């Protein structure tokens, strides 16, 4: 593994101001992976300046040239996928097979963005003045600050980086501090693809001051952030007046109606709760089960939890590795303790597994007997927890329970009666709803983001929606009046 990771500014590897570093440590083994450059505010200023110079130098490149960059990056990512997957598994904790799948999907993200950039066009607009031709074009916004989380440390950055590059912008990227080594590996793929230096810059570090400086920098035109709602609210405030795409927290309701096919529902819900050790903003944050079917659903979720194999990310039999951070483990413990204090019980799991290299290996947990005031019913756990709330078989009661709280990102509904199922789905306060499938269902080109008025953010990642977000419309009015008139 890399022994030291420098900042990448203007196409050069440079140390942080004063040579400051911090350690990347594996949640899977507890070992030190690398020393990571710890950026300070002057480093942020240098990166933004480099991005600005690169943007001005390359803003007139054609969409086809930018698409070529993205296709070359995709090829390099695919070539390096096995090596990157091992680093991702070590630094994150997810099983190596899942890590490689994430990286290969990221390559597809660059290809999709390349083609979206080539299709991004304008229009002619009818006007009253017959001597005028009015048309619109889409222009890149300029320099973007991008801040990404730890849970999908390759795919989520690619959701930002690929459309930004394909549409002509420049980027200063600050990855999750705990996933900087993998971020460096992805940056190396971009560099190896001969993307002009300075269009992507990498600044790393855990300190709040440089992050605040980045999103509020006067030379930054747009900010993209995926992360917690609390951090997102502060970033949105600091970035006032700039273009913003904010994909924030979730505590998605999974509604199970009494006629649901449990052979289908239980595995899908368990996948939503336990995939990636529950570290997904579209996870099964709370399961709203209609009373007639609740007991059987709880039993089936326990069966699904027993099938999970928690172990080393490098063991082929492992389906779930450790949680990534101490913060996730602490939230798991707090939500379980709170649920028990309110009369709930753990039907399965409920504690870290002993005898592991670190204490971040948690059993998948099924928490039942909850009331609606349990903390897990209103807060994002972000860990492998399936909490079940039983409610009366009444449509209005079910919808009220599902829409309780401040989040509105992702949700799911299970039921055989399509009329009722779709009626419930249509009334959920969520940016996306899946029917009879996991709430984690996602593809790179689909629009993804929070419902208005919730704490789940604003804007949409994915496909043309993101391509439009990172560009702006320019109207051009041409006077066609002949000069001799």
For each residue, the residues with C-beta under 8 A, 3 or more apart:
1: 33 34 87 90 181
2: 5 33 34 181 184
3: 34 35
4: 21 34 35 36 37
5: 2 24 34 35 36 37 180 181 184 204
6: 13 14 15 16 37
7: 13 14 15 16 37 39 43 47 201 202 203 204
8: 11 12 13 14 184 187 191 200 201 202
9: 12 14 43 46 47 50 198 201 202 203
10: 46 47 50 53 54 197 198 201
11: 8 50 191 196 197 198
12: 8 9 197
13: 6 7 8
14: 6 7 8 9 43 46
15: 6 7 19 37
16: 6 7 19 20 21 37 38 39 40 43 205
17: 20 39 40 42 43
18: 40
19: 15 16
20: 16 17 37 38 40 205
21: 4 16 35 36 37 38
22: 35 36 38 177 205 206
23: 32 33 34 35 36
24: 5 32 33 34 35 36 91 178 180 181
25: 30 31 32 33
26: 29 30 31 33 90 91 93
27: 30 92 93 321 322 323 324 325 358 360
28: 89 90 93 312 313 321 322 357 358
29: 26 90 357 358
30: 25 26 27 357 358
31: 25 26
32: 23 24 25 35
33: 1 2 23 24 25 26 87 90 91 181
34: 1 2 3 4 5 23 24 180 181
35: 3 4 5 21 22 23 24 32
36: 4 5 21 22 23 24 177 180 181 204 205
37: 4 5 6 7 15 16 20 21 204 205
38: 16 20 21 22 204 205 206 207
39: 7 16 17 43 44 47 174 203 204 205 207 210
40: 16 17 18 20 43 44 205 207 209 210
41: 44 45 209 210 213
42: 17 45 46
43: 7 9 14 16 17 39 40 46 47 203 210
44: 39 40 41 47 48 172 203 210 213 214 217
45: 41 42 48 49 213 217
46: 9 10 14 42 43 49 50
47: 7 9 10 39 43 44 50 51 172 201 202 203 214
48: 44 45 51 52 143 145 172 214 217 219 220
49: 45 46 52 53 219
50: 9 10 11 46 47 53 54 198 201
51: 47 48 54 55 143 170 171 172 198 199 201
52: 48 49 55 56 142 143 170 219
53: 10 49 50 56 57 198
54: 10 50 51 57 58 170 196 197 198 199
55: 51 52 58 59 140 142 143 168 169 170 199
56: 52 53 59
57: 53 54 196 198
58: 54 55 61 168 170 196 199
59: 55 56 140 168
60:
61: 58 65 66 168
62: 65 66
63: 66 67 117 118 120 166 167 168
64: 67 68 118
65: 61 62 68 69
66: 61 62 63 69 70 114 117 165 166 167 168
67: 63 64 70 71 114 115 117 118 166
68: 64 65 71 72 114
69: 65 66 72 73 114 165 166 193 194 195
70: 66 67 73 74 110 111 113 114 117 162 165 166
71: 67 68 74 75 110 111 114
72: 68 69 75 76 193 194 195
73: 69 70 76 77 107 110 162 165 189 190 193 195
74: 70 71 77 78 107 108 110 111 114
75: 71 72 78 79 107 193
76: 72 73 79 80 189 192 193
77: 73 74 80 81 84 103 104 106 107 110 186 189
78: 74 75 81 104 107
79: 75 76
80: 76 77 83 84 185 189
81: 77 78 84 85 100 103 104 107
82: 85 86 100
83: 80 86 87 185
84: 77 80 81 87 88 99 100 103 154 182 185 186
85: 81 82 88 89 96 97 99 100 102 103
86: 82 83 89 90 96 99 314
87: 1 33 83 84 90 91 181 182 185
88: 84 85 91 92 94 96 99 102 103 153 154 182
89: 28 85 86 92 93 94 95 96 99 313 314 321
90: 1 26 28 29 33 86 87 313
91: 24 26 33 87 88 153 178 179 181 182
92: 27 88 89 99 150 153 179 182 313 321 324
93: 26 27 28 89 277 313 321 322 323 324 360
94: 88 89 98 99 102 276 277 313 321
95: 89 98 99 313 315 318 319 320 321
96: 85 86 88 89 99 100 313 314
97: 85 100 101 316
98: 94 95 101 102 276
99: 84 85 86 88 89 92 94 95 96 102 103 313
100: 81 82 84 85 96 97 103 104
101: 97 98 104 105
102: 85 88 94 98 99 105 106 152 154 155
103: 77 81 84 85 88 99 100 106 107 154
104: 77 78 81 100 101 107 108
105: 101 102 108 109 155 444
106: 77 102 103 109 110 154 155 158 186
107: 73 74 75 77 78 81 103 104 110 111
108: 74 104 105 111 112 444
109: 105 106 112 113 155 158 159 162 444
110: 70 71 73 74 77 106 107 113 114 158 162
111: 70 71 74 107 108 114 115
112: 108 109 115 116 162 444 445 463
113: 70 109 110 116 117 162 163 165 166 467
114: 66 67 68 69 70 71 74 110 111 117 118 162 166
115: 67 111 112 118 119
116: 112 113 119 120 163 166 445 463 464 466 467
117: 63 66 67 70 113 114 120 163 166 167 168 467
118: 63 64 67 114 115
119: 115 116 464
120: 63 116 117 138 167 464 467 468 471
121: 137 138
122: 135 136 137 138 473
123: 135 136
124: 133 134 135 136
125: 134 135 136 475
126: 134
127: 132 134 477
128:
129: 132
130:
131: 479 480 481
132: 127 129 477 478 479 480
133: 124 477 478 480
134: 124 125 126 127 475 476 477 478
135: 122 123 124 125 475 476 478
136: 122 123 124 125 473 474 475 476
137: 121 122 473 474 476
138: 120 121 122 167 468 471 472 473 474
139: 168 471 472 473 474
140: 55 59 167 168 169 470 471
141: 144 169 221 222 243 470 471 472
142: 52 55 169 170 221 222
143: 48 51 52 55 169 170 171 172 219 220 221 222
144: 141 160 164 169 170 171 172 220 221 222 223 224 243 470
145: 48 171 172 174 214 215 217 220 222 223 224 239
146: 157 160 161 164 171 172 173 174 223 224 225
147: 173 174 175 211 214 215 223 224 225 226 227 235
148: 153 156 157 160 173 174 175 176 225 226 227
149: 152 153 156 176 226 227
150: 92 153 176 178 179 279 324 325
151: 156 276 279 280 281 324 382
152: 102 149 155 156 276 280
153: 88 91 92 148 149 150 156 157 175 176 179 182 183
154: 84 88 102 103 106 157 158 182 186
155: 102 105 106 109 152 158 159 444
156: 148 149 151 152 153 159 160 226
157: 146 148 153 154 160 161 173 175 183 186
158: 106 109 110 154 155 161 162 186 444
159: 109 155 156 162 163 226 444 461 462 466
160: 144 146 148 156 157 163 164 171 173 224 226 245 461 466
161: 146 157 158 164 165 171 173 190 200
162: 70 73 109 110 112 113 114 158 159 165 166
163: 113 116 117 159 160 166 167 466 467 469 470
164: 144 146 160 161 167 169 170 171 224 470
165: 66 69 70 73 113 161 162 168 169 171 195 199 200
166: 63 66 67 69 70 113 114 116 117 162 163 467
167: 63 66 117 120 138 140 163 164 467 470 471
168: 55 58 59 61 63 66 117 139 140 165 471
169: 55 140 141 142 143 144 164 165 222 470
170: 51 52 54 55 58 142 143 144 164 198 199 200 201
171: 51 143 144 145 146 160 161 164 165 199 200 201
172: 44 47 48 51 143 144 145 146 201 203 214 220
173: 146 147 148 157 160 161 183 187 200 201 202 203
174: 39 145 146 147 148 203 204 205 210 211 214
175: 147 148 153 157 179 180 182 183 202 204
176: 148 149 150 153 179 180 183
177: 22 36 180 204 205 206
178: 24 91 150 324 325
179: 91 92 150 153 175 176 182 183
180: 5 24 34 36 175 176 177 183 184 204
181: 1 2 5 24 33 34 36 87 91 184 185
182: 84 87 88 91 92 153 154 175 179 185 186
183: 153 157 173 175 176 179 180 186 187 202 204
184: 2 5 8 180 181 187 188 202 204
185: 80 83 84 87 181 182 188 189
186: 77 84 106 154 157 158 182 183 189 190
187: 8 173 183 184 190 191 200 202
188: 184 185 191 192
189: 73 76 77 80 185 186 192 193
190: 73 161 186 187 193 195 200
191: 8 11 187 188 195 197
192: 76 188 189
193: 69 72 73 75 76 189 190
194: 69 72
195: 69 72 73 165 190 191 199 200
196: 11 54 57 58 199
197: 10 11 12 54 191
198: 9 10 11 50 51 53 54 57 170 201
199: 51 54 55 58 165 170 171 195 196
200: 8 161 165 170 171 173 187 190 195
201: 7 8 9 10 47 50 51 170 171 172 173 198
202: 7 8 9 47 173 175 183 184 187
203: 7 9 39 43 44 47 172 173 174 210 214
204: 5 7 36 37 38 39 174 175 177 180 183 184
205: 16 20 22 36 37 38 39 40 174 177 210
206: 22 38 177
207: 38 39 40 210 211
208: 211 212
209: 40 41 212 213
210: 39 40 41 43 44 174 203 205 207 213 214
211: 147 174 207 208 214 215
212: 208 209 215 216 238
213: 41 44 45 209 210 216 217
214: 44 47 48 145 147 172 174 203 210 211 217 220
215: 145 147 211 212 220 223 225 235 238 239
216: 212 213 220 238 239
217: 44 45 48 145 213 214 220
218:
219: 48 49 52 143
220: 48 143 144 145 172 214 215 216 217 223 239 242
221: 141 142 143 144 242 243
222: 141 142 143 144 145 169 242 243 244 245 470
223: 144 145 146 147 215 220 235 239 242 243 244 245
224: 144 145 146 147 160 164 244 245 246
225: 146 147 148 215 231 232 235 244 245 246 247 248
226: 147 148 149 156 159 160 246 247 248 281 461
227: 147 148 149 231 232 248 249
228: 231 232 248 249 380
229: 232 233 248 249 380 406 407 455 456 457
230: 233 234
231: 225 227 228 234 235
232: 225 227 228 229 235 236 246 248 249 457
233: 229 230 236 237 455
234: 230 231 237 238
235: 147 215 223 225 231 232 238 239 246
236: 232 233 239 240 244 246
237: 233 234 240
238: 212 215 216 234 235
239: 145 215 216 220 223 235 236 242 244
240: 236 237
241:
242: 220 221 222 223 239
243: 141 144 221 222 223 469 470 472
244: 222 223 224 225 236 239 458 459
245: 160 222 223 224 225 449 457 458 459 460 461 466 469 470
246: 224 225 226 232 235 236 449 450 457 458 459
247: 225 226 281 409 448 449 450 456 457 459 461
248: 225 226 227 228 229 232 281 409 450 455 456 457
249: 227 228 229 232 281 380 407 409 455 456
250: 281 282 283 285 380 407 408 409 410 450 456
251: 285 286 377 378 379 380 381 405 407
252: 272 282 283 284 285 286 407 409 410 411 412 430 439
253: 285 286 287 288 401 402 403 411 412 428 430
254: 269 272 284 285 286 287 288 411 412 413 414 439
255: 288 398 402 411 412 413 414 415 424 428
256: 260 265 269 287 288 289 290 293 294 297 414 415
257: 260 290 293 393 398 413 414 415 416 417 420 421 424
258: 290 291 292 293 393 415
259: 415 416 417
260: 256 257 264 265 293 297 414 415 416 436
261: 264 265 414 416 436
262: 265 266 293 296 297 300
263: 266 267
264: 260 261 267 268 414 436
265: 256 260 261 262 268 269 297 414 436
266: 262 263 269 270 297 300 301 303 304
267: 263 264 270 271 304
268: 264 265 271 272 412 414 436 437 438
269: 254 256 265 266 272 273 284 287 297 301 304 386 412 414 438
270: 266 267 273 274 301 304 305 308 364 386
271: 267 268 274 275 438 440
272: 252 254 268 269 275 280 282 283 284 412 438 439 440
273: 269 270 278 283 284 287 301 364 384 385 386
274: 270 271 277 278 304 305 308 320 364 384 386
275: 271 272 278 280 283 438 440
276: 94 98 151 152 279 280
277: 93 94 274 320 321 322 323 324 328 362 383 384
278: 273 274 275 283 323 364 381 382 383 384 385
279: 150 151 276 283 323 324 328 382 383
280: 151 152 272 275 276 283 382 440
281: 151 226 247 248 249 250 380 382 409 410 456
282: 250 252 272 409 410 432 439 440 442
283: 250 252 272 273 275 278 279 280 381 382 439 440
284: 252 254 269 272 273 287 386 412 439
285: 250 251 252 253 254 376 380 381 387 407
286: 251 252 253 254 376 377 387 389
287: 253 254 256 269 273 284 297 301 386 387 388 389
288: 253 254 255 256 389 391 398 401 402
289: 256 293 294 297 298 388 389 390 391
290: 256 257 258 293 294 390 391 392 393 398
291: 258 294 390 391 392 393
292: 258 393
293: 256 257 258 260 262 289 290 296 297
294: 256 289 290 291 297 298 388 390
295: 298 299
296: 262 293 299 300
297: 256 260 262 265 266 269 287 289 293 294 300 301 388
298: 289 294 295 301 302 347 366 368 388
299: 295 296 302 303
300: 262 266 296 297 303 304
301: 266 269 270 273 287 297 298 304 305 347 348 366 386 388
302: 298 299 305 306 347 348 366
303: 266 299 300 306 307
304: 266 267 269 270 274 300 301 307 308
305: 270 274 301 302 308 348 349 363 364 365 366 386
306: 302 303 348
307: 303 304 319
308: 270 274 304 305 319 320 363 364 384
309: 317 318 319 320
310: 318 319 320 321 353 361 362 363 364
311: 315 317 318 320 321 361
312: 28 315 318 321 357
313: 28 89 90 92 93 94 95 96 99 318 321
314: 86 89 96 318
315: 95 311 312 318
316: 97
317: 309 311
318: 95 309 310 311 312 313 314 315 321
319: 95 307 308 309 310
320: 95 274 277 308 309 310 311 364 384
321: 27 28 89 92 93 94 95 277 310 311 312 313 318 361
322: 27 28 93 277 356 358 360 361 362
323: 27 93 277 278 279 328 329 332 360 361 362 383 384
324: 27 92 93 150 151 178 277 279 328 360
325: 27 150 178 328 329 360
326: 329 330 360
327: 330 331
328: 277 279 323 324 325 331 332 360 382 383
329: 323 325 326 332 333 352 359 360 362 383
330: 326 327 333 334
331: 327 328 334 335 379 381 382 383
332: 323 328 329 335 336 362 365 381 383 384 385
333: 329 330 336 337
334: 330 331 337 338 375
335: 331 332 338 339 367 374 375 376 379 381 385 387
336: 332 333 339 340 346 350 365 367 385
337: 333 334 340 341
338: 334 335 341 342 374 375 376
339: 335 336 342 344 367 369 370 374 375 376 387
340: 336 337 343 344 345 346
341: 337 338
342: 338 339 370 371 373 374
343: 340 369 370 371
344: 339 340 367 368 369 370 371 374 387
345: 340 367 368 369
346: 336 340 349 350 365 366 367 368
347: 298 301 302 366 367 368
348: 301 302 305 306 363 364 365 366
349: 305 346 362 363 364 365 366 384
350: 336 346 363 365 367
351: 362 363
352: 329 356 359 360 361 362 363
353: 310 356 361 362 363
354:
355:
356: 322 352 353 359 360 361
357: 28 29 30 312
358: 27 28 29 30 322 361
359: 329 352 356
360: 27 93 322 323 324 325 326 328 329 352 356
361: 310 311 321 322 323 352 353 356 358
362: 277 310 322 323 329 332 349 351 352 353 365 383 384
363: 305 308 310 348 349 350 351 352 353 384
364: 270 273 274 278 305 308 310 320 348 349 384 385 386
365: 305 332 336 346 348 349 350 362 384 385 386
366: 298 301 302 305 346 347 348 349 386 388
367: 335 336 339 344 345 346 347 350 370 376 385 386 387 388
368: 298 344 345 346 347 387 388
369: 339 343 344 345
370: 339 342 343 344 367 374 376 377 387 388 389
371: 342 343 344 374 389
372: 377 389 401 404
373: 342 377
374: 335 338 339 342 344 370 371 377 387 389
375: 334 335 338 339 378 379
376: 285 286 335 338 339 367 370 379 381 385 387
377: 251 286 370 372 373 374 387 389 404 405
378: 251 375 404 405 406
379: 251 331 335 375 376
380: 228 229 249 250 251 281 285 407
381: 251 278 283 285 331 332 335 376 385 387
382: 151 278 279 280 281 283 328 331
383: 277 278 279 323 328 329 331 332 362
384: 273 274 277 278 308 320 323 332 349 362 363 364 365
385: 273 278 332 335 336 364 365 367 376 381
386: 269 270 273 274 284 287 301 305 364 365 366 367
387: 285 286 287 335 339 344 367 368 370 374 376 377 381
388: 287 289 294 297 298 301 366 367 368 370
389: 286 287 288 289 370 371 372 374 377 401
390: 289 290 291 294
391: 288 289 290 291 394 397 398 401
392: 290 291 397 398
393: 257 258 290 291 292 398
394: 391 397 398
395: 398 399 420 423 424
396: 399 400
397: 391 392 394 400 401
398: 255 257 288 290 391 392 393 394 395 401 402 424
399: 395 396 402 403 424 427 428
400: 396 397 403 404
401: 253 288 372 389 391 397 398 404
402: 253 255 288 398 399 411 424 428
403: 253 399 400 427 428 429
404: 372 377 378 400 401
405: 251 377 378
406: 229 378 454 455
407: 229 249 250 251 252 285 380 450 454 455 456
408: 250 429 430 431 450 451 452 453 454 455 456
409: 247 248 249 250 252 281 282 430 431 432 449 450 451 454 456 457
410: 250 252 281 282 430 431 432 433 434 439 440
411: 252 253 254 255 402 425 428 430 432 433 434 439
412: 252 253 254 255 268 269 272 284 433 434 435 437 438 439
413: 254 255 257 421 424 425 428 433 434 435 436
414: 254 255 256 257 260 261 264 265 268 269 421 435 436
415: 255 256 257 258 259 260 418 420 421 424 436
416: 257 259 260 261 421
417: 257 259 420 421
418: 415 421 422
419: 422 423
420: 257 395 415 417 423 424
421: 257 413 414 415 416 417 418 424 425 435 436
422: 418 419 425 426 435
423: 395 419 420 426 427
424: 255 257 395 398 399 402 413 415 420 421 427 428
425: 411 413 421 422 428 433 435
426: 422 423 433
427: 399 403 423 424
428: 253 255 399 402 403 411 413 424 425 433
429: 403 408 451 453 454
430: 252 253 408 409 410 411 433 451
431: 408 409 410 447 448 449 450 451 456 460
432: 282 409 410 411 446 447 448
433: 410 411 412 413 425 426 428 430
434: 410 411 412 413 437 438 439 441
435: 412 413 414 421 422 425
436: 260 261 264 265 268 413 414 415 421
437: 268 412 434 441
438: 268 269 271 272 275 412 434 441
439: 252 254 272 282 283 284 410 411 412 434
440: 271 272 275 280 282 283 410
441: 434 437 438
442: 282 446 448
443: 446 462
444: 105 108 109 112 155 158 159 462 463
445: 112 116 462 463 464
446: 432 442 443 462 463
447: 431 432 460 461 462 463 465
448: 247 431 432 442 460 461 462
449: 245 246 247 409 431 456 457 458 459 460 461
450: 246 247 248 250 407 408 409 431 454 455 456 457 458
451: 408 409 429 430 431 454 456
452: 408 458
453: 408 429
454: 406 407 408 409 429 450 451
455: 229 233 248 249 406 407 408 450
456: 229 247 248 249 250 281 407 408 409 431 449 450 451
457: 229 232 245 246 247 248 409 449 450
458: 244 245 246 449 450 452
459: 244 245 246 247 449 469
460: 245 431 447 448 449 465 466 469
461: 159 160 226 245 247 447 448 449 465 466
462: 159 443 444 445 446 447 448 465 466
463: 112 116 444 445 446 447 466 467
464: 116 119 120 445 467 468
465: 447 460 461 462 468 469
466: 116 159 160 163 245 460 461 462 463 469 470
467: 113 116 117 120 163 166 167 463 464 470 471
468: 120 138 464 465 471
469: 163 243 245 459 460 465 466
470: 140 141 144 163 164 167 169 222 243 245 466 467
471: 120 138 139 140 141 167 168 467 468
472: 138 139 141 243
473: 122 136 137 138 139
474: 136 137 138 139
475: 125 134 135 136
476: 134 135 136 137
477: 127 132 133 134
478: 132 133 134 135
479: 131 132
480: 131 132 133
481: 131 485
482: 485
483:
484:
485: 481 482
